[in-house]
């Protein structure tokens, strides 16, 4: 995906400096409090599987589409790790103790619309730009955005000594991300035209724009958790 590499790197540099990523990496804050936003990731994590399902085409003989299918299959069950981790993180435990109606009202409320919108936007892009090349661009963009999140989270969880206990936020997920197989040899044979390259840049920017809003949403939740902890102490 050399055609979009520079755009990805430029947007990643900005996202890595987001308030969320800086908060997660802030050693002056209590470690567990830096995971205070994780319950409101629920809609995104569960919806991510729907994004992947939108891009799959079963029994395709197209090499690029087969690469899409492989990646989608590799990531389609990560939500299971997340749900397990919610039961292990103190903020997740507290969230799960609420009545179902309270949880649903919060996840679907206006302050958390960005976490829903990124799922809707990604599915819309996958349906609008539904060729294998564009789907791989979407996958690359999603991976690139979440790399900005995963790096500080994995560092934090390692510092907490919980890298083996937590799965979505720990080593299980980290190892999975490191071993992704995107069939680069097949992708490198495809030469997109100028229109495809232009659309690819548009896709990357729209996904990063959506994630900037999601990160801001999660950051606000994280700051509230940190503020609540300060009051308790």
Secondary structure by P-SEA (a helix, b strand, c coil): cccaaaaaaaaaaaaaacaaaaaaacccccccccccccccaaaaaaaaaaaaaaacccccccaaaaaaaaaaaacccaaaaaaaaaaccaaaaaaaaccaaaaaaaaacccaaaaaaaaaaaaaaaaaaccaaaaaaaaaaaaaaaaaaaaaaaaaaaaaccccccccccaaaaaaaaacccaaaaaaaccccaaaaaaaaaaaaaaaaaaaaaaaaaaaaaaaaaaaaaaac
